[in-house]
Amino acid sequence: MIFMQQALVNAKKAFDIGEVPIGCVIVRDEKIIAQAFNMRNIQNNVLYHAEILAINQACQKLKSWRLENCILYVTVEPCAMCAGAILQSRIPKIVFGCENKKAGCAGSVLNILNEKKFNHQTQIISGIMKDECSKIMSEFFKSLRNHKNQE
């Protein structure tokens, strides 16, 4: 729960700068080794998802592309790109808060993380702090709609 709470802290940072509020932490040996939040809009770069940024940090910290002893916590179900990066980095377990019914690739649209044709699969735990994770996303998109209606 504490690690998902920190992921939510990161999501709030994204929210505060007008970015889609998704936060991520990567844990090894019960310690946070990397954390990030979405910066796609701020950086004008499609690759700047919270998971990708956190994976990059963790790889640099561990000086390895293999994150085999790590757990990734993210507030929203990973998309196809992030699920692919999770598999490629050999993360054995992810924990996410709320589903992404339009783009989620940990079970909602597809389940890339458990595709048996790949040489690696990832354990998925979902629904941790689901209400809190859903709420920040709802508030963000509601504020976007309100802003557009005021223009």
C-alpha positions as CSV (number, residue, x, y, z in Angstrom):
1,M,0.0,0.0,0.0
2,I,2.8,2.4,0.8
3,F,4.3,2.1,-2.6
4,M,1.0,2.7,-4.4
5,Q,0.6,5.8,-2.1
6,Q,3.9,7.1,-3.5
7,A,2.8,6.3,-7.0
8,L,-0.3,8.5,-6.3
9,V,2.0,11.3,-4.9
10,N,3.7,11.2,-8.3
11,A,0.3,11.2,-10.1
12,K,-0.6,14.3,-8.2
13,K,2.6,16.0,-9.3
14,A,1.6,15.3,-12.9
15,F,-1.9,16.6,-12.2
16,D,-0.5,19.8,-10.8
17,I,1.4,20.6,-14.0
18,G,-1.5,19.8,-16.3
19,E,-0.3,16.4,-17.3
20,V,-2.3,13.2,-17.3
21,P,-2.0,12.1,-13.7
22,I,-0.3,8.7,-13.8
23,G,2.5,8.0,-11.3
24,C,4.9,5.1,-11.0
25,V,7.4,3.7,-8.6
26,I,9.8,0.7,-9.0
27,V,10.7,-1.2,-5.9
28,R,13.6,-3.5,-5.2
29,D,14.3,-5.1,-1.8
30,E,11.4,-3.1,-0.3
31,K,13.0,0.2,-1.3
32,I,12.0,2.6,-4.0
33,I,14.8,2.8,-6.6
34,A,12.9,4.8,-9.3
35,Q,9.8,7.0,-9.6
36,A,8.2,9.1,-12.2
37,F,5.1,10.6,-13.5
38,N,3.7,11.2,-17.0
39,M,5.4,14.0,-18.9
40,R,4.2,13.2,-22.5
41,N,2.4,16.5,-23.0
42,I,5.0,18.7,-21.2
43,Q,7.9,17.2,-23.1
44,N,5.9,16.7,-26.4
45,N,7.2,13.2,-26.5
46,V,5.0,10.1,-26.8
47,L,7.6,8.0,-25.0
48,Y,7.4,10.0,-21.7
49,H,5.0,7.7,-19.9
50,A,5.5,7.3,-16.1
51,E,6.4,3.6,-16.5
52,I,9.0,4.2,-19.3
53,L,10.6,7.1,-17.3
54,A,10.8,5.0,-14.1
55,I,12.2,1.9,-16.0
56,N,14.8,4.2,-17.5
57,Q,15.8,5.5,-14.0
58,A,15.9,2.0,-12.5
59,C,18.1,0.7,-15.3
60,Q,20.5,3.5,-14.8
61,K,20.6,3.0,-11.1
62,L,21.1,-0.7,-11.3
63,K,23.4,-0.4,-14.4
64,S,21.4,-3.1,-16.0
65,W,18.5,-3.4,-18.4
66,R,17.3,-6.4,-16.5
67,L,15.0,-5.5,-13.6
68,E,14.3,-9.1,-12.6
69,N,14.1,-8.5,-8.8
70,C,11.8,-5.4,-9.0
71,I,8.1,-4.7,-8.7
72,L,6.5,-1.8,-10.6
73,Y,3.6,0.1,-9.1
74,V,1.6,2.3,-11.3
75,T,-1.7,4.1,-10.7
76,V,-3.2,3.1,-14.1
77,E,-3.1,-0.1,-16.1
78,P,-0.1,0.1,-18.5
79,C,-0.7,0.7,-22.3
80,A,0.8,-1.5,-25.0
81,M,4.1,0.5,-25.1
82,C,4.6,0.3,-21.4
83,A,3.6,-3.3,-21.1
84,G,6.2,-4.1,-23.8
85,A,8.9,-2.2,-21.8
86,I,7.9,-4.1,-18.7
87,L,8.3,-7.4,-20.5
88,Q,11.6,-6.4,-22.1
89,S,13.0,-5.3,-18.8
90,R,12.0,-8.6,-17.2
91,I,10.0,-7.0,-14.4
92,P,8.4,-10.1,-12.8
93,K,5.5,-8.3,-11.1
94,I,3.4,-5.2,-11.5
95,V,0.7,-3.7,-9.3
96,F,-1.7,-1.2,-10.7
97,G,-4.6,0.8,-9.3
98,C,-7.3,1.3,-11.9
99,E,-8.1,-0.2,-15.3
100,N,-7.6,1.6,-18.5
101,K,-10.6,0.4,-20.5
102,K,-9.5,2.1,-23.7
103,A,-5.8,1.2,-23.9
104,G,-5.0,-1.2,-21.0
105,C,-2.7,-4.1,-21.9
106,A,-2.7,-5.9,-18.5
107,G,-6.2,-7.3,-19.1
108,S,-8.6,-4.6,-20.1
109,V,-8.1,-4.5,-23.9
110,L,-5.3,-7.1,-24.2
111,N,-3.1,-8.9,-21.8
112,I,0.4,-8.5,-23.2
113,L,2.0,-9.2,-19.9
114,N,0.7,-12.8,-19.8
115,E,1.0,-13.7,-23.5
116,K,2.4,-17.2,-23.5
117,K,4.0,-16.7,-26.9
118,F,6.5,-14.3,-25.4
119,N,9.6,-15.5,-23.5
120,H,8.7,-13.7,-20.4
121,Q,5.4,-13.1,-18.4
122,T,4.7,-10.7,-15.6
123,Q,2.5,-11.3,-12.6
124,I,-0.3,-8.7,-12.4
125,I,-2.0,-7.5,-9.2
126,S,-4.8,-5.0,-9.9
127,G,-7.2,-2.8,-8.0
128,I,-4.8,-1.6,-5.3
129,M,-6.1,1.8,-4.2
130,K,-8.4,1.6,-7.2
131,D,-10.8,4.3,-6.0
132,E,-8.1,6.8,-5.3
133,C,-6.4,6.1,-8.6
134,S,-9.7,6.4,-10.5
135,K,-10.6,9.6,-8.7
136,I,-7.5,11.6,-9.7
137,M,-8.0,10.5,-13.3
138,S,-11.7,11.5,-13.3
139,E,-10.9,14.8,-11.7
140,F,-8.3,15.6,-14.3
141,F,-10.5,14.8,-17.3
142,K,-13.4,16.7,-15.7
143,S,-11.2,19.8,-15.3
144,L,-10.1,19.5,-18.9
145,R,-13.7,19.4,-20.1
146,N,-14.6,22.3,-17.8
147,H,-11.7,24.3,-19.2
148,K,-12.7,23.6,-22.8
149,N,-16.3,24.6,-22.1
150,Q,-15.1,27.9,-20.7
151,E,-13.2,28.8,-23.9
